[in-house]
Amino acid sequence: MAMSEEAAATAETPQSPTGTRRGRVRMKRSALMAVPAVAVGGILMALTAQGVLAAQFSISGMPFTITADKLDGDGFAQFGSLDHMIPGSPNQGHTGGQVLVAVSAIKAAEITNLCQSVDLGGVSLVIHAGDKGTPVAASDLTTDSDLLSGDGEFKNIEIGGDASTYTKAGPVGVGGKGVFGQQADHITLTHLNQHNYASTAVGFKLPNLRLSFSSKGC
C-alpha cells in the first residue's frame, strides 16, 4: 500500500499508552474495535509498510457471513491485521490483493444457532449447526472480519495494549509488535453478525450440521 512521507513519519513516532480499563463493558450493536475505524486503518497501513504485519495464509478473497444467536467465549483477544490473496487473484478487485481486518481470537467458544454462508455468484452455500439445544463448540478460534456487530459484554477487559504481549486467548490471540489490541477474560455476544475473510480453529464441533445451496445467505 502506498503511503506519504508525512504518514510514514507519523508511523515512526512512538505512541503513548492509552491506559487499562477493567471490569464489565457493554457495547450496543457496534463494531468491537475500541478506536475509530479511520484511526485503526491509518495505524495498520503504517505497520504494513514497515513489514510488521503478515497474513497467516492466502485467502480466496471471497467474503463469507456468519450469524449466531449467541456466542460465549473464554479467553478473548482482538487486534488489527492484513489478509493477503495470491498474486493475480481474480477476486482482488480494487484491493490490490490485501484486506484490512480485525482478528478476533477466542480460546474456547460455544455458539448457539450458527449460520455461515458464502455467495458463489447468484447462489449461496449455507451451513447451519448448533440450533437443536447443543451449541457449536470451538477451540482456539480466530475470525478475520471487516465488519462485526452485535450486543457485547466483556469480563475484565483491557483496551489499548500491545497485541504481541497478549496471553488470554493463547497463542492464536497474539498479534504483531506495536499493534493496538484488546483482550478480556470472557466475552458474550448476542445477535452476532460477521463479514469475514478467514477463520481458523484447532477444534470445531458442529451438532446438527446441515449444508445446502440457497438463493439467499444467512
Steps between C-alpha positions, in 0.01 A plus 500: 500500500634844410558749783609865507821617669291681760308179584825302519645754742188478712525119507854521638399728787458301824144502633427541868306220671126553523456354844317190619132454571375218715153374582193446285435693182189488280485610137167520314508389138840645430829380358725355770808703415546757777638782282350667192532298181689778323763511773540123498536499123775762512693313768473167317608647164804650670588168666454316171737737323759421767451126447359441848182316401479174306209280393461151648404352162387614156129576498272444200371855522137378505340627824257291702235584757457351847198561720412353839247554775771488764874448542663432839877499508772454761827680420447776243740721302457734205747693286548628146670319215513463122385195304665431165378333182727315261668715231262561211192376686182564297328610822734785591295771325617845612660366822840420350468152650501621863208529741512691828341289775442479874616162630281369783651207693321287760659220699175304549163595350142374496277628218121465497310483169796547267446591136785538249454592135712596200368655181622295204349734244122479495483205738617471862661206676338495846595307815280475811598339832453525876127578490349192668597561862872417465721795399794489262829463691830645377849517647774748404255674267596801287293705257633772268218754458454835331154539659374369832186598689294379794436558868824443693589447864857453627656393829831656607566673169831673423499750212797655323771249586777380270347195330835317494487474881153345523444168681126466574408333169812287481743490203229580240424822688846654459533784248792685348739718698366849555151410377206648692276238657264401777451183704258369762447200725153434357279625218128459438354610166132481407348570157845445349560595136845476339630572149817289484787415269657218702443280802706232675447265793698219660176322587151552355192292597178570307193320640207462258712613206317570173651620174289625210486737205253785515397815315580702812763481773488548877 
